[in-house]
Amino acid sequence: MNDRRHTAIYEDGHAVIGRVLTMACGWATIKADDDSAGHSITADPSLILFEWDRRGKWRGTASKGMRSVFVGRILTFMAGTEAETAILGSSQGGDAEDRCQITLMLYEIEPEKQHEAREDRLRRAARALVRRHRADIERVAEALMAREVLTGEEIDAILPPGFMARPNVWNDFMAVEAEASDFP
């Protein structure tokens, strides 16, 4: 396998599983920059919680909702390496930033003494999600390899109709982000 294929699978692991978990997801690219070999964008936790609340996706306190957002984001961040390993048999590494973010989010939801056990459980869950959606990840990765950059709308169009119960539209989130000064 070449680096482009690894990068495409890795980034589309994030992009597809983020959508499975109804995270607000935008574009993906395999164009390298100074920081990484590619990117897949998932919205800020506050924006995700705002959208979930708007759609009535969760009930309860904001802290419980934010905990759910962090769990979903952790799974999304883990899905890159899990996709690469499950589909290509190995990971090329390069997930240091994802691991850092996962650790920071674990501090938001668990006492430190429970991090290792929780991370192991979440990694198994991410692996199961990747296996279940392998064909979708591979289909999006093929398009990404051909184009190098896919918008959120292009990724959504590649996925089967009804892939998400209520699709997230990235432009809606960008409009909300522009009004971020109104966020609690």
N, C-alpha and C positions, 0 to 999 in steps of 0.2 A: 504494500500500500504506500502511496505517496503522502507527503505532508498535507497537500491540499485536501485529500480525501479525509484524513484524520481530522483536520481543522473543520471541514464541512460537517462531518458527523458530530463532532464535539459541539459546535455552535448550534446545530439543529437539534441536538439533544436538549439543550436549554430552551430553544424556541418552541419546540413541539410540546415538551412536558410542561413548560410554563403555560401554554394554552390549555392543555388538558386540565390543569389545576385552576383555570380561570384567572390567572395572573394577567395583568395588562402587559402585553408584549408588543414590541415594535419590530424593527428591522434586524437583519443579520448580515454579516459580511465575512468573507475570508480574505479580504485585503489586509495585509499586514501593516501595522504602524509601529511607532517606537515602543509601544507598550505590549502588544500581543500580535498573534497570528490572525486573530479575528475577533469579532464581537457578536453578541446577541443581547438585545436590550429588553430588560424587564423593568417596569415602572417602580418608582419609589414606594416603600411600604404604605405611607400615608395616602398616596393616590389610589393604591389598590384597595385599602380599607374604605376610602371614600366611595369608590365605585361599587364595592360589595354592598355597602350600606344603601346606596342609591337604588340598587337592584333588589334589595331585600334578600341577599344571599345568606347572610348570617343574622343571628339574633343573639342578644345578650349585651354585655358591657363592651365598651370600646377596648378595654384591656384584653378580654377574651378574643375579640375580633382581631386585634393586632397580633396576638399569639398565633392565631390561625394563619395570618399573613406571613409571619416569620417561618412557620413550618412549611408553607407552600413555597416560599422563596428558597429555603434551604433545599428542598427537594428539587427545585428548578436549577439551583446552582450545582447540585450533585449530579444532575442528569447529563451534563456534558461528559465528564469522565466515565460515567456508567455507560453511556451510549457508545463511546469510543471502545471501551473494553468489551461490551457485549457484542457489538457488531463487527469490530475489527480485530478482536482478540487481545488487544493491548492498548495502553494509553501512552502517548508520547510525553506525558507530563504537561507542564505549562499551566497547571491549575492552581498555582500558589495564591493568586488573588481570590479565586473562588473559595479556597480553603480558609483564607483569612476572613472573608465575609461570612462564611458558615460559622466559624468560631464566634465572631461578634454577635451573630444572630442567636446562637446557642446561649450566650450570656443573657439575652433578653427573655428567654423562655425557660431556662433550667438553672438550678444551682450548679456550680462548677463540678462538684463531685459526681453529678449525673450526666455530664457531657458525653463521655465516652460511650456509655450504654445508649443514650438517646441518639447519638450520631450513628452508631451501628444499626439501630432500628430504622432510622431514616434512610440510610444508605441502601438497606435491603428493600425498602419501599420504593426508592428511586430506581433501583435495578429492575424491580417488577414492573414499574410503569414503562421503563424503556423497552423491556421485552414485549410488553403488550402493544406498544406503539412503534415497534421497530420498522415496519413497512412505511409508516408515515414519516419517520425520521429519515429513512433512506431516500424516499421520494423527494422530500424538501432538500436534502443534501445534494442530490443530483442536479436539481435546479440551481442551487447555490454555486456548485462547481461550474456550471455553464455560464452563470451571470456574474458571479463574485459578490454581488450585493442584491438582496431581496428586501423590498419594503414589507412592513407588517401586513399590508393588504395582499401583496403577492403570496406571502407565506400562507395566509388564511385561504386564498383561492386554490392553492395546491392541495390543501387538506380536504377530506371528504365533507360534503354538505352536512351540516348539523354536528360537526366535530365537537363544538362546544355548545352547551345548552344556550348560552347567551354570549355571543362573541363580543370581545372587547375591541373597540375601535380606538386605535392609537391616537388619532386626531382628537377624539374626545378628551383623552388624558392630557394631551398637550394644551388644550384649551383650559382645562382645570388647573394645570401647572402654571399657566400664565396668571391665574387668579390666586396663586399660592398664598398671597398675603392674607387671604380670608380663611386659610386653613387653621384649625385649632392647634 
